[in-house]
Amino acid sequence: MRETWTSHEAWAYECQSCGNRWQEQFDVVHDGRAATVYTSDGRPCVPPWTGHDCPDCHSGNLYSAPYQRSPAVPRSRHDGDPRLMSRLRRLHAW
């Protein structure tokens, strides 16, 4: 018997006809094989990359992609130490 698990995915959509943008949330049930089942509000649905229409103009000409937030860029530890920056530049390490 294979173990099943559920993951959560957010998808971003953009209508190529009217420019409308929106996001949809999906739960994805994996069964350890190639098959996965996408659900929305607890009901099975088509995969996020196919079969969707724009809620405004009802066009099927959409761009869809998994929604990913840009990771935060950590602040440099050395931005306030001019002597360290000078040494690093002399060593061609900066």
JOFEN-V923877 format. One line per field, one symbol per residue. psi: psi as a letter, one per 30 degrees, with the letter a starting at -180 (. if undefined). burial: # if it has 24 or more other ideal C-beta (glycine too) atoms within 12 Angstrom, else .. A space follows every 10 residues. Layout:
# JOFEN-V923877
psi: ???
burial: ???
This chain:
# JOFEN-V923877
psi: kkkllklkkk kkkkkfefgk kllkkkkkjk gfafklkkkk hfkklllfgl gklkfefgkg ilkklkkkkk kkkkkkfgfg jeeeeeeeee ghg.
burial: ........#. #.#....... ...#.####. .......#.. .......#.. .#........ .#.#...... .......... .......... ....
